[in-house]
Amino acid sequence: QVQLQESGGGFVQPGGSLRVDCVVSGDTDSAAFVGWFRQAPGNEREGVATIATRSRFIYYSDSVKGRFTISHDSAKNTLYLQMNSLKPEDTAMYYCAARRAPFLTQTLSATTYDYWGRGTQVTVSS
């Protein structure tokens, strides 16, 4: 089992920056991928950014590419998402997730992830 705990969400104005963190614990060696997903009311959960824990391959959704940066400190078992140039459409609950499957496909597909945190709210508004 893998446990994930997010922190760092909050309220920010458009154009601002925010970082969310996720502490990963438990059977961390079984997590081949860790990443961030988000879900706004009425929308499906979408992949934002994910990283392969061993190869360090990184994947971003087109909507955040160039604005968000994912990083993973394996020594601290902590995952980060630095969000810059935030837009109102980035408002959502942000979830940290992990999956056992190591294949390099469907890396941003929420249905392929096995473990989930409870989420942290990010609100972008003036």
N, C-alpha and C positions, 0 to 999 in steps of 0.2 A: 504493500500500500504506500501511496505517496500522498502527503498532505501539503496543501498550499495555502498561504495566508498573505493576502494583499494589504497594502497600506499606501497612503500618499495621495488619494484622490482629493478633490475639492472643487472650489469655484474659481474660475479665472476669466478674465476678459478676452475677447477676440484678439489674436495676435500675441497672446501671452504664452508662457511656458509652464509646464508641470511635469513632475516625475512621479511615476508609480513604481512601487517595489513589491516583490513577492518572495517570501522566504519559503524554500522548498525543503521538506523534511521527510523522514521515513526511509523507504527503500529508494533512495535517490539514484542509485546505480541502474535501476530499471527504467529510468526516464530517458528515452532516446531523443525525444523532442520536448522542449518547453516553450511556452509562448503566451501571447496576449490575444484575447478576443474581446469583443464588445457587443453590447446589445442595447439598442434604444427601444423605448416603448413602441409596440406594434411592429417591430422589425425582427428578423431572424438574427441569431447570433452570428457574427462575422469575424473571420480571422483578421487580425491587425498585423502581427509580426510574430514569427516563430524562429527558433534557432535549434539546430541539431547539437546536442551536448558534446558529442565526440568530434565530429568533423568541423563544427562551428559554421556550417552553412547557415545563411540567414535568408529569410523570405519576408517580404513586405507586401501588403495589399497596395494596389495602385493609388488608393485614396489617401494613403499616409506616406508614400515613398517620398523621400527628400525632406520630410518634416519630422518624422519619428525615428528614434534610434533604439534598437533593442540590444541589450548586453546581458551577459551571464557571468557571474563570478562563481566559478565552481568551488573555490576554496571556502567561500561563505555560503554556498548553496542559495544564492540570491539572484533573482532575475529582475532586471530593470527595464523600464520603458520611459525614455526621455521624449517628451512631446513638446515640440516648438511650433510657432506660427499656428496656434490652435484656432479652429473655426467653430462656429455654433453647431455645425453638423457633426463635430466630434463628440458632442454631448451624448453620454451613454454610461451604462454600468460596464466597467472594465473587469474582465476575469482573467486570472492566471490559470494555465492548464498544462498538463503533461500527458505524454502518451508513450507507450512501450514500443510501438511499431517503429522500426528504424528506416523504413522505405522512404525514398526521397520524392514521393508523390503525395498529393492531397495534404500538403504540409499546412495549409491554412483552412482546412475543413474541420469544423468543430466536431463533426460526428466521428472523427478518427481519434479523438482524445479521450483518455480514460479517467483522468483525475482533474477535479476542478476546485478552485477556491470559491469563496462566497461573493467576491466582487467588491469593487470600490467605485463610488460614483464620481464621475468627472462631468462638470457642468461648465460650458463655455457660453457666456452671455454678457452683454453690456448692461 
